Amino acid sequence: MHGLQVLAFTAEVHSGDTLYPALTITGLEPDGDAGVVVTAATLHNQRGELVLSGHHKYLLRRHRGAGRPRGRRSCRVVPPPYRH
């Protein structure tokens, strides 16, 4: 696996802050036995302020014997406990 990260802090982070990360898959680019997974990354503090934003790209190789994905998969999103 190889990756590229582009991240920028948008606000200060201090000792004692509680941080809530989120990573969202925004793109899948298959290419033979490999492919690129593109994600959006965010980090909010306990006040709901965005403190980091960016994206990641991961070059992944498909395992032998792995078939094509069957339908769209999803996961449950749990909102952070901060107040806006």
PEHUGI-V633200 format. One record per residue. N is the residue number from 1. RES is the residue in one letter. SS is DSSP state (2 for helix, 1 for strand, 0 for the rest). NEAR is the number of other C-alpha atoms within 8 Angstrom. Layout:
n=N res=RES ss=SS near=NEAR
n=N res=RES ss=SS near=NEAR
This chain:
n=1 res=M ss=0 near=6
n=2 res=H ss=1 near=6
n=3 res=G ss=1 near=8
n=4 res=L ss=1 near=7
n=5 res=Q ss=1 near=8
n=6 res=V ss=1 near=7
n=7 res=L ss=1 near=9
n=8 res=A ss=1 near=7
n=9 res=F ss=1 near=8
n=10 res=T ss=0 near=8
n=11 res=A ss=0 near=8
n=12 res=E ss=0 near=6
n=13 res=V ss=0 near=7
n=14 res=H ss=0 near=5
n=15 res=S ss=0 near=4
n=16 res=G ss=0 near=4
n=17 res=D ss=0 near=8
n=18 res=T ss=0 near=6
n=19 res=L ss=0 near=8
n=20 res=Y ss=1 near=9
n=21 res=P ss=1 near=8
n=22 res=A ss=1 near=7
n=23 res=L ss=1 near=8
n=24 res=T ss=1 near=7
n=25 res=I ss=1 near=9
n=26 res=T ss=1 near=8
n=27 res=G ss=1 near=8
n=28 res=L ss=1 near=9
n=29 res=E ss=1 near=7
n=30 res=P ss=1 near=8
n=31 res=D ss=1 near=7
n=32 res=G ss=0 near=5
n=33 res=D ss=0 near=8
n=34 res=A ss=1 near=10
n=35 res=G ss=1 near=13
n=36 res=V ss=1 near=13
n=37 res=V ss=1 near=13
n=38 res=V ss=1 near=12
n=39 res=T ss=1 near=12
n=40 res=A ss=1 near=12
n=41 res=A ss=1 near=14
n=42 res=T ss=1 near=12
n=43 res=L ss=1 near=12
n=44 res=H ss=1 near=13
n=45 res=N ss=0 near=14
n=46 res=Q ss=0 near=12
n=47 res=R ss=0 near=8
n=48 res=G ss=0 near=9
n=49 res=E ss=0 near=8
n=50 res=L ss=1 near=11
n=51 res=V ss=1 near=13
n=52 res=L ss=1 near=13
n=53 res=S ss=1 near=13
n=54 res=G ss=1 near=11
n=55 res=H ss=1 near=11
n=56 res=H ss=1 near=12
n=57 res=K ss=1 near=11
n=58 res=Y ss=1 near=11
n=59 res=L ss=1 near=11
n=60 res=L ss=1 near=10
n=61 res=R ss=1 near=8
n=62 res=R ss=0 near=8
n=63 res=H ss=0 near=6
n=64 res=R ss=0 near=4
n=65 res=G ss=0 near=4
n=66 res=A ss=0 near=6
n=67 res=G ss=0 near=4
n=68 res=R ss=0 near=4
n=69 res=P ss=0 near=5
n=70 res=R ss=0 near=4
n=71 res=G ss=0 near=4
n=72 res=R ss=0 near=5
n=73 res=R ss=0 near=4
n=74 res=S ss=0 near=4
n=75 res=C ss=0 near=4
n=76 res=R ss=0 near=4
n=77 res=V ss=0 near=4
n=78 res=V ss=0 near=4
n=79 res=P ss=0 near=4
n=80 res=P ss=0 near=5
n=81 res=P ss=0 near=5
n=82 res=Y ss=0 near=8
n=83 res=R ss=0 near=6
n=84 res=H ss=0 near=4
